Every structure is written in structure tokens, then in C-alpha cells.
Amino acid sequence: MNENVIKFRKPEPPKQPRKPNPQLRKLIAIAAVIAFFVGAWAYFQYVA
């Protein structure tokens, strides 16, 4: 019966991309710093 009625609906908001877990991000940053120092130590130990 209401086939000719236009129903206005709010558009669904776009989904935000998932951000990595803050704790995981912090862990990755700490691991990168440790890897940098280990690499620097190995370079000066064996190359320089």
C-alpha cells in the first residue's frame, strides 16, 4: 500500500579502520629500540 512513499533514512557512517592495540604498538616500539641497540652493538663488536 505504501509502495510510492519515499522513506528517508540517515546514511550509515563509514566504518573507521581498526587501529592496532595501543599495548601492542608500545610493545613493537620497545622491540624496535632493543633491536636497534643490539644491531649497533653487533656492528661495533664485529665490524668496526
Helices and strands as residue ranges (DSSP letters): H 22-46
